[in-house]
Amino acid sequence: MADLLDLSARIIDSGLVDQPVNRVTNELSEIADGVAMVESFSHCVALQTGDGLVCFDASGVQTGQQVRDALRGWSADRVSHLVYTHGHADHVGGSTFFRDDAPTVVGHQAVATRLDRYAYTNNWNLLINMRQFGGIRGDMNLNVGDTGGGVDVKANPNARRFLPATTMRPDHVVGDHDTIDVGGLQMELHHARGETDDHLWGWLPQHNALTTGDFLIWNFPNAGNPQKVQRFPIEWAAALRAMIAKEPELLLPAHGLPIAGRERITRVLDDVASALENLVAEVIAMMNAGATLDTIVHTVKVPADTLAKPYLRPLYDEPEFVVRGVWRQFGGWWDGAASRLKPSPDAHLAAAIAALAGGADVLLHRAEQAMSDNDQRLACHLADLAGWAAPDDPAIHEGRAAIYLERRKSESSLMSKGIFAAAARESQAVVDRYGPATNG
């Protein structure tokens, strides 16, 4: 069992990441007297009280049983309260394994709306996660038809659910803030929008500790996910400022390592808040000056030394996606190019361009040339046009798949890697269906 506080201090103070910081061991570490963390996806933070355990988050359905077992190895006390930092599946899906304790479930008032939305868009959320986390294979127990028409729900309905039907819902609902006393342990719960609209962070005065949920994830903030609903970087930064004002001595996140020491915690939270504040300020300034999204996306950057910090590396989300999220929040979905207000179908436009170029094979050849010139963005545009113009041509799609697999290798963020891998799988399916390309 690692000394997590020592590990985080060494990494933060040195700036060198020589060990994983986002770990899924399902092992429990006692962080302070009466305070434990099970490292999972997400973590579960547990606190001993005079009236059972208080747990922040239940992890996901795939890891919830292991998390509950780890807690039993630490304490025989029942879980009297289960607090959701927010309603993401990796935080609430494991609650089904806490049901025997009959805990009071605490969550923000918007959690129920989120869970209803997940049920309403179940298949869509499964498809999103297949792209986001699927890697090269993308095997998420889905059977998607060749036309992309829908998910084939077979024998086990729960296996095809984004969240299990037995996910527990909050019965103690929090609005803007609340203070709860459990067996003499006081918890201040504060609502703020950030990664989600239903997020709570906690202040535990007896421990001088914060439970931050996903306000700190030891990666660049997940404030611009390209496949999911709106994030809120301005309120995210404000929440971090409010946490700093508490002068915490211990920080307990839902992903990544716990952090000890007021100065160290303040430095980390300030760095993350400043990165978001500066990015938003630049985007809004350019919007106010009338710049298009295309200009803003290719202009606004986060300094490399900021992104090199151990807790701000763009390994999950990345700043370019946050730029787009700010535009979406304040500017809507239209990007400012008149032709894309009511565009032609992709395949129709691609066919016309291919005809002008001399064929889809010409477009693919030019894409391969761009790839060799390290102009990967142009290469992918041209590969898509070639694929749309020749949807059934295995030679074209073999080349398109190769381009996207190469593009994936050069990306840092999981979100980019997942989407580019999905594009490669899409073209590989055409090759598999019609047979490999043949010369002549």
C-alpha positions as CSV (number, residue, x, y, z in Angstrom):
1,M,0.0,0.0,0.0
2,A,1.5,3.3,-1.1
3,D,1.9,6.3,1.2
4,L,-0.3,8.5,-1.0
5,L,0.4,11.8,0.8
6,D,4.1,11.3,0.5
7,L,3.8,10.3,-3.2
8,S,1.6,13.4,-4.0
9,A,3.9,15.7,-2.1
10,R,7.0,14.5,-4.0
11,I,5.3,14.7,-7.4
12,I,3.9,18.2,-6.8
13,D,7.0,19.6,-5.2
14,S,9.4,18.2,-7.9
15,G,7.1,18.6,-10.9
16,L,8.2,15.1,-12.0
17,V,5.6,12.4,-12.6
18,D,7.5,9.1,-12.4
19,Q,4.5,7.0,-11.2
20,P,0.8,6.9,-12.1
21,V,-1.3,9.5,-10.3
22,N,-4.7,8.3,-11.4
23,R,-4.7,4.8,-10.1
24,V,-7.4,2.1,-9.9
25,T,-6.1,-0.4,-7.4
26,N,-9.3,-0.8,-5.4
27,E,-7.1,-0.8,-2.3
28,L,-7.8,1.2,0.8
29,S,-5.3,3.6,2.3
30,E,-5.9,5.4,5.7
31,I,-5.1,9.0,4.9
32,A,-5.6,10.5,8.4
33,D,-7.1,9.3,11.7
34,G,-10.6,8.1,10.8
35,V,-10.2,9.1,7.1
36,A,-9.6,6.5,4.3
37,M,-9.6,6.4,0.5
38,V,-10.3,3.5,-1.8
39,E,-8.5,4.2,-5.0
40,S,-10.9,3.2,-7.8
41,F,-12.8,4.7,-10.7
42,S,-13.9,6.9,-9.0
43,H,-12.4,6.9,-5.5
44,C,-14.5,6.4,-2.4
45,V,-13.6,8.6,0.5
46,A,-14.7,7.2,3.8
47,L,-14.9,8.8,7.3
48,Q,-15.5,7.2,10.6
49,T,-18.1,8.8,12.8
50,G,-20.0,8.0,16.0
51,D,-22.8,6.7,13.9
52,G,-21.3,4.6,11.1
53,L,-19.3,5.5,8.0
54,V,-19.8,8.5,5.8
55,C,-18.7,7.7,2.2
56,F,-18.2,10.2,-0.6
57,D,-19.0,8.4,-3.8
58,A,-19.6,4.7,-4.5
59,S,-17.4,4.3,-7.6
60,G,-18.9,2.7,-10.7
61,V,-20.8,-0.5,-11.2
62,Q,-17.8,-2.4,-12.4
63,T,-15.8,-1.6,-9.3
64,G,-18.4,-1.0,-6.6
65,Q,-18.2,-4.4,-5.1
66,Q,-14.5,-4.2,-4.7
67,V,-14.8,-0.8,-3.1
68,R,-17.4,-2.0,-0.6
69,D,-15.2,-5.1,0.2
70,A,-12.2,-2.8,0.9
71,L,-14.3,-0.7,3.3
72,R,-15.4,-3.8,5.2
73,G,-11.7,-4.7,5.6
74,W,-11.1,-1.3,7.3
75,S,-14.2,-1.0,9.4
76,A,-17.1,-3.3,10.4
77,D,-19.4,-0.2,10.8
78,R,-22.3,0.2,8.3
79,V,-22.3,3.0,5.8
80,S,-24.8,5.3,7.3
81,H,-24.5,8.1,4.7
82,L,-23.5,7.9,1.1
83,V,-22.7,11.4,-0.4
84,Y,-22.6,11.8,-4.2
85,T,-20.2,14.5,-5.3
86,H,-22.2,14.4,-8.5
87,G,-24.2,12.0,-10.6
88,H,-21.7,10.7,-13.1
89,A,-21.9,6.9,-13.6
90,D,-18.4,6.3,-12.2
91,H,-19.5,7.9,-8.9
92,V,-23.0,6.5,-8.4
93,G,-23.2,3.3,-10.3
94,G,-21.5,1.3,-7.5
95,S,-24.2,2.3,-5.0
96,T,-26.0,-0.9,-5.7
97,F,-23.4,-2.6,-3.6
98,F,-24.1,-0.3,-0.6
99,R,-27.8,-1.1,-0.5
100,D,-27.6,-3.6,2.3
101,D,-26.4,-0.9,4.6
102,A,-29.5,1.1,3.8
103,P,-27.6,4.4,3.9
104,T,-29.1,7.9,3.7
105,V,-28.0,9.0,0.1
106,V,-27.1,12.7,-0.1
107,G,-26.9,14.5,-3.4
108,H,-27.6,17.8,-5.2
109,Q,-31.2,18.4,-6.3
110,A,-30.2,18.0,-10.0
111,V,-28.8,14.5,-9.6
112,A,-32.3,13.0,-10.1
113,T,-32.7,14.9,-13.3
114,R,-29.3,13.6,-14.5
115,L,-30.3,10.0,-13.8
116,D,-33.6,10.5,-15.6
117,R,-31.6,11.8,-18.6
118,Y,-29.3,8.8,-18.6
119,A,-32.3,6.5,-18.7
120,Y,-33.8,8.6,-21.6
121,T,-30.6,8.5,-23.6
122,N,-29.3,5.1,-22.5
123,N,-28.0,3.9,-25.9
124,W,-26.5,7.2,-26.8
125,N,-24.5,7.2,-23.6
126,L,-23.3,3.7,-24.2
127,L,-22.2,4.7,-27.7
128,I,-20.4,7.8,-26.3
129,N,-18.5,5.7,-23.8
130,M,-17.6,3.1,-26.4
131,R,-15.8,5.9,-28.3
132,Q,-14.4,7.7,-25.3
133,F,-13.0,4.7,-23.5
134,G,-13.0,2.0,-26.1
135,G,-9.5,2.2,-27.4
136,I,-8.7,0.3,-30.5
137,R,-11.2,-2.4,-30.1
138,G,-14.0,-0.3,-28.6
139,D,-15.7,-3.4,-27.2
140,M,-18.3,-2.2,-24.7
141,N,-20.7,-5.2,-25.1
142,L,-22.5,-3.4,-27.9
143,N,-23.9,-4.8,-31.1
144,V,-24.3,-1.8,-33.4
145,G,-25.8,-2.4,-36.8
146,D,-23.9,-1.7,-39.9
147,T,-26.0,1.4,-40.5
148,G,-25.3,2.7,-37.0
149,G,-29.0,2.5,-36.4
150,G,-29.1,1.3,-32.8
151,V,-27.9,-0.9,-30.0
152,D,-29.0,-4.5,-30.0
153,V,-30.3,-5.1,-26.4
154,K,-30.0,-8.9,-25.8
155,A,-30.4,-11.2,-22.9
156,N,-29.2,-9.1,-19.9
157,P,-30.9,-5.7,-19.8
158,N,-28.6,-4.5,-17.0
159,A,-25.5,-5.3,-19.2
160,R,-26.9,-2.9,-21.7
161,R,-27.7,-0.1,-19.3
162,F,-25.5,2.9,-18.9
163,L,-26.5,2.8,-15.2
164,P,-27.9,-0.2,-13.4
165,A,-31.6,0.0,-12.5
166,T,-30.6,-0.5,-8.9
167,T,-28.6,2.7,-8.7
168,M,-29.6,4.5,-5.5
169,R,-31.1,8.0,-5.7
170,P,-30.7,10.8,-3.2
171,D,-33.2,10.9,-0.4
172,H,-31.4,13.9,1.3
173,V,-31.4,16.6,-1.3
174,V,-29.1,19.5,-1.2
175,G,-29.7,22.9,-2.9
176,D,-27.1,25.6,-2.8
177,H,-25.5,24.4,0.5
178,D,-26.2,22.3,3.6
179,T,-24.6,21.3,6.8
180,I,-25.0,17.7,8.1
181,D,-24.0,16.2,11.4
182,V,-23.4,12.5,11.5
183,G,-22.3,11.1,14.8
184,G,-20.5,14.3,15.7
185,L,-18.9,14.7,12.3
186,Q,-19.9,18.0,10.6
187,M,-20.0,18.2,6.9
188,E,-20.5,21.4,5.0
189,L,-21.8,20.6,1.5
190,H,-21.5,23.3,-1.2
191,H,-23.0,23.3,-4.7
192,A,-21.1,24.6,-7.7
193,R,-21.3,24.0,-11.4
194,G,-18.1,22.7,-13.0
195,E,-17.7,19.4,-14.7
196,T,-21.5,19.0,-14.0
197,D,-24.4,21.1,-13.0
198,D,-25.1,18.8,-9.9
199,H,-21.7,18.9,-8.2
200,L,-21.1,19.2,-4.4
201,W,-17.8,19.7,-2.7
202,G,-17.4,19.2,1.0
203,W,-15.7,20.9,3.9
204,L,-14.9,18.8,6.9
205,P,-13.9,21.3,9.7
206,Q,-12.8,18.7,12.2
207,H,-10.3,17.3,9.7
208,N,-9.5,20.7,8.0
209,A,-10.2,18.7,4.8
210,L,-11.9,19.1,1.5
211,T,-13.7,16.5,-0.5
212,T,-13.4,17.9,-4.0
213,G,-15.1,15.3,-6.2
214,D,-14.1,16.0,-9.8
215,F,-13.1,19.7,-9.3
216,L,-9.6,18.3,-9.2
217,I,-8.8,15.3,-11.3
218,W,-5.0,15.5,-11.6
219,N,-5.4,16.2,-15.3
220,F,-6.5,19.4,-17.2
221,P,-10.0,20.1,-16.1
222,N,-12.7,18.1,-17.9
223,A,-14.4,21.3,-18.9
224,G,-14.8,20.7,-22.7
225,N,-15.8,17.1,-23.4
226,P,-16.7,17.1,-27.1
227,Q,-19.3,14.4,-26.8
228,K,-21.2,15.4,-23.6
229,V,-23.3,18.2,-22.2
230,Q,-22.2,21.7,-21.2
231,R,-19.4,22.2,-18.7
232,F,-18.9,25.4,-16.7
233,P,-15.3,26.5,-16.4
234,I,-16.1,29.9,-14.9
235,E,-18.0,28.5,-12.0
236,W,-15.4,25.7,-11.8
237,A,-12.7,28.2,-11.1
238,A,-14.8,30.1,-8.6
239,A,-15.4,26.9,-6.7
240,L,-11.7,26.3,-6.5
241,R,-11.3,29.9,-5.1
242,A,-13.9,29.2,-2.5
243,M,-12.1,26.0,-1.5
244,I,-8.8,27.9,-1.1
245,A,-10.6,30.3,1.3
246,K,-11.2,27.5,3.7
247,E,-7.4,27.2,4.2
248,P,-7.5,23.3,4.0
249,E,-4.8,21.1,5.3
250,L,-6.0,18.0,3.5
251,L,-7.6,17.5,0.0
252,L,-9.4,14.3,-0.9
253,P,-10.2,14.1,-4.6
254,A,-12.3,11.6,-6.5
255,H,-9.6,11.0,-9.0
256,G,-5.9,11.2,-8.4
257,L,-3.8,11.5,-5.3
258,P,-4.8,13.2,-1.9
259,I,-2.8,16.2,-1.0
260,A,-1.6,17.4,2.4
261,G,-0.4,20.9,3.4
262,R,-2.1,24.3,3.1
263,E,0.5,25.9,0.9
264,R,0.7,22.9,-1.4
265,I,-3.1,22.6,-1.7
266,T,-3.4,26.4,-2.3
267,R,-0.8,26.2,-5.0
268,V,-2.5,23.4,-6.9
269,L,-6.0,24.8,-6.7
270,D,-4.8,28.3,-7.7
271,D,-2.9,26.9,-10.7
272,V,-6.0,25.0,-11.9
273,A,-8.3,28.0,-11.3
274,S,-5.9,30.4,-13.1
275,A,-5.6,28.1,-16.1
276,L,-9.4,28.1,-16.5
277,E,-9.8,31.8,-15.8
278,N,-7.1,32.8,-18.3
279,L,-8.4,30.6,-21.0
280,V,-12.0,31.8,-20.6
281,A,-10.9,35.4,-20.5
282,E,-9.0,35.0,-23.8
283,V,-12.0,33.3,-25.5
284,I,-14.5,35.9,-24.4
285,A,-12.2,38.8,-25.4
286,M,-12.0,37.3,-28.9
287,M,-15.7,36.7,-29.1
288,N,-16.4,40.3,-28.0
289,A,-14.0,41.4,-30.8
290,G,-16.1,39.4,-33.3
291,A,-13.7,36.6,-34.0
292,T,-15.0,33.3,-35.4
293,L,-14.7,30.0,-33.7
294,D,-12.1,28.9,-36.2
295,T,-9.9,31.8,-35.4
296,I,-10.4,31.4,-31.6
297,V,-9.7,27.6,-31.6
298,H,-6.4,28.1,-33.5
299,T,-5.3,31.2,-31.4
300,V,-6.1,30.5,-27.7
301,K,-3.5,28.3,-26.1
302,V,-2.5,27.4,-22.6
303,P,1.2,27.8,-21.9
304,A,3.3,24.7,-22.2
305,D,4.8,25.1,-18.7
306,T,1.2,25.2,-17.3
307,L,0.3,22.0,-19.1
308,A,3.5,20.4,-17.9
309,K,2.4,20.6,-14.2
310,P,1.6,17.1,-12.8
311,Y,-2.0,18.0,-12.1
312,L,-2.7,19.9,-15.4
313,R,-1.5,17.6,-18.1
314,P,-4.0,17.2,-21.0
315,L,-4.3,13.5,-20.7
316,Y,-8.1,13.3,-20.5
317,D,-9.7,16.5,-21.8
318,E,-7.6,19.3,-23.4
319,P,-7.7,23.1,-23.7
320,E,-8.8,23.1,-27.3
321,F,-12.0,21.4,-26.3
322,V,-12.6,23.8,-23.4
323,V,-12.3,26.7,-25.9
324,R,-15.2,25.1,-27.8
325,G,-17.1,24.6,-24.6
326,V,-16.9,28.3,-23.8
327,W,-18.1,29.2,-27.3
328,R,-21.0,26.8,-27.0
329,Q,-21.9,28.2,-23.6
330,F,-22.0,31.8,-24.7
331,G,-22.2,31.6,-28.5
332,G,-24.4,28.7,-29.4
333,W,-23.7,25.8,-31.8
334,W,-23.1,27.8,-35.0
335,D,-19.4,28.4,-35.6
336,G,-19.7,31.6,-37.7
337,A,-19.2,30.1,-41.2
338,A,-22.3,30.8,-43.3
339,S,-22.1,27.6,-45.3
340,R,-22.2,25.5,-42.1
341,L,-25.5,27.1,-40.9
342,K,-27.5,24.9,-43.2
343,P,-24.8,22.6,-44.7
344,S,-25.0,20.1,-47.5
345,P,-24.8,16.5,-46.4
346,D,-21.2,15.4,-45.9
347,A,-21.4,12.7,-48.5
348,H,-22.8,15.1,-51.1
349,L,-20.1,17.7,-50.5
350,A,-17.4,15.0,-50.5
351,A,-18.6,13.5,-53.8
352,A,-18.5,17.0,-55.5
353,I,-15.0,17.6,-54.2
354,A,-13.8,14.2,-55.2
355,A,-15.2,14.8,-58.7
356,L,-13.3,18.1,-58.9
357,A,-10.1,16.4,-57.6
358,G,-10.3,13.5,-60.0
359,G,-11.6,10.8,-57.6
360,A,-11.7,9.7,-54.0
361,D,-8.3,8.0,-54.5
362,V,-6.7,11.4,-55.3
363,L,-8.1,12.8,-52.1
364,L,-6.7,9.8,-50.1
365,H,-3.3,10.2,-51.7
366,R,-3.2,13.8,-50.8
367,A,-4.3,12.9,-47.3
368,E,-1.4,10.5,-47.1
369,Q,1.0,13.2,-48.3
370,A,-0.3,15.6,-45.7
371,M,0.3,12.9,-43.0
372,S,3.9,12.4,-44.2
373,D,4.3,16.2,-44.0
374,N,3.0,16.1,-40.4
375,D,-0.1,18.1,-41.3
376,Q,-2.3,15.7,-39.5
377,R,-5.4,18.0,-39.3
378,L,-5.4,18.5,-43.0
379,A,-4.8,14.7,-43.5
380,C,-7.9,13.8,-41.5
381,H,-10.1,16.3,-43.4
382,L,-9.0,14.8,-46.7
383,A,-9.3,11.2,-45.5
384,D,-12.9,11.9,-44.3
385,L,-13.8,13.4,-47.6
386,A,-12.4,10.4,-49.4
387,G,-14.3,8.0,-47.1
388,W,-17.6,9.9,-47.5
389,A,-17.2,10.1,-51.3
390,A,-16.4,6.3,-51.5
391,P,-18.3,4.7,-48.6
392,D,-18.0,1.2,-49.9
393,D,-14.5,1.2,-51.2
394,P,-12.2,-1.0,-49.0
395,A,-9.0,0.6,-50.5
396,I,-10.1,4.1,-49.5
397,H,-11.1,2.9,-46.1
398,E,-8.0,0.9,-45.5
399,G,-6.1,4.2,-46.1
400,R,-8.4,6.2,-43.9
401,A,-8.1,3.7,-41.0
402,A,-4.3,3.9,-41.2
403,I,-4.4,7.7,-41.1
404,Y,-6.6,7.8,-38.0
405,L,-4.5,5.1,-36.2
406,E,-1.4,7.2,-36.9
407,R,-3.2,10.3,-35.7
408,R,-4.2,8.6,-32.5
409,K,-0.6,7.8,-31.6
410,S,0.3,11.5,-31.6
411,E,-2.5,12.6,-29.3
412,S,-2.2,13.1,-25.6
413,S,-5.8,13.2,-24.4
414,L,-7.9,10.1,-23.9
415,M,-10.9,11.9,-25.6
416,S,-8.9,12.5,-28.9
417,K,-7.4,9.0,-28.8
418,G,-10.9,7.5,-28.4
419,I,-12.6,9.4,-31.2
420,F,-9.7,8.8,-33.6
421,A,-9.7,5.1,-32.8
422,A,-13.4,5.0,-33.4
423,A,-12.9,6.6,-36.8
424,A,-10.3,3.9,-37.6
425,R,-12.7,1.1,-36.5
426,E,-15.5,2.7,-38.7
427,S,-13.3,2.3,-41.8
428,Q,-12.0,-1.1,-40.8
429,A,-15.6,-2.3,-40.7
430,V,-15.9,-1.4,-44.4
431,V,-12.7,-3.3,-45.2
432,D,-14.0,-6.3,-43.2
433,R,-17.3,-6.2,-45.0
434,Y,-16.1,-5.9,-48.6
435,G,-12.7,-7.6,-48.3
436,P,-9.2,-6.1,-48.3
437,A,-8.1,-3.9,-51.1
438,T,-6.6,-5.6,-54.1
439,N,-4.1,-4.1,-56.6
440,G,-5.1,-3.7,-60.2
